[in-house]
Amino acid sequence: MNLAVNTLENTEFMIEEIKKKLRMASGAALKASQLNDTQYEDLRDIYEMVAGKNQFSISEIEAITTELGKLRRS
């Protein structure tokens, strides 16, 4: 999978992996269809940061969730 390419499948994959890693309670918290295409790089940056860590503090999870929320379409 080449995450450098902006596709719906890649967006869905990254969102699902972020949800798993953070153990997000609500699966509907963020959907690929809610994101603008121009926000793909921001999502990828968040994904790479989350994928690179094994544990997160509560404040880190809150900050990541806040950033993901900012990516949603208005």
C-alpha positions as CSV (number, residue, x, y, z in Angstrom):
1,M,0.0,0.0,0.0
2,N,1.4,3.3,-1.1
3,L,0.2,6.0,1.4
4,A,1.8,8.7,-0.7
5,V,-1.1,8.4,-3.1
6,N,-4.3,10.2,-2.1
7,T,-7.1,7.6,-2.5
8,L,-10.3,6.8,-0.6
9,E,-8.9,3.4,0.3
10,N,-5.7,4.8,1.8
11,T,-7.7,7.4,3.8
12,E,-10.0,4.7,5.1
13,F,-7.0,2.5,6.0
14,M,-5.2,5.3,7.9
15,I,-8.4,6.3,9.8
16,E,-9.0,2.6,10.8
17,E,-5.4,2.1,11.9
18,I,-5.6,5.3,14.0
19,K,-8.8,4.2,15.6
20,K,-7.3,0.8,16.5
21,K,-4.1,2.2,17.9
22,L,-5.9,4.8,20.0
23,R,-8.6,2.4,21.0
24,M,-11.2,5.0,20.1
25,A,-14.6,4.1,21.5
26,S,-16.7,5.5,18.7
27,G,-16.1,4.0,15.3
28,A,-18.1,6.7,13.8
29,A,-15.9,9.4,15.2
30,L,-14.3,10.0,11.8
31,K,-15.0,8.7,8.4
32,A,-13.0,9.0,5.2
33,S,-16.0,10.6,3.5
34,Q,-15.9,13.5,6.0
35,L,-12.4,14.6,4.9
36,N,-11.5,17.0,2.2
37,D,-9.0,15.7,-0.4
38,T,-6.7,18.6,0.5
39,Q,-6.5,17.3,4.1
40,Y,-4.9,14.0,3.1
41,E,-1.3,15.1,4.0
42,D,-2.5,16.3,7.4
43,L,-4.1,12.9,8.0
44,R,-1.0,11.1,6.8
45,D,1.1,13.1,9.2
46,I,-1.2,12.1,12.1
47,Y,-1.2,8.5,11.0
48,E,2.6,8.4,10.8
49,M,3.0,9.9,14.3
50,V,0.4,7.5,15.8
51,A,1.9,4.5,14.0
52,G,5.3,5.3,15.4
53,K,4.3,5.2,19.1
54,N,3.4,2.3,21.3
55,Q,1.7,4.1,24.1
56,F,-0.2,7.4,24.5
57,S,-1.1,9.5,27.5
58,I,-4.6,10.8,27.9
59,S,-3.6,14.3,26.9
60,E,-1.9,12.9,23.7
61,I,-5.1,11.0,22.8
62,E,-7.1,14.2,23.4
63,A,-4.8,16.3,21.3
64,I,-4.8,13.7,18.4
65,T,-8.6,13.5,18.6
66,T,-8.9,17.3,18.5
67,E,-6.7,17.4,15.4
68,L,-8.7,14.7,13.7
69,G,-11.8,16.7,14.5
70,K,-10.4,19.7,12.7
71,L,-10.0,17.6,9.6
72,R,-13.8,17.0,9.3
73,R,-15.7,18.8,6.7
74,S,-17.8,21.7,8.1
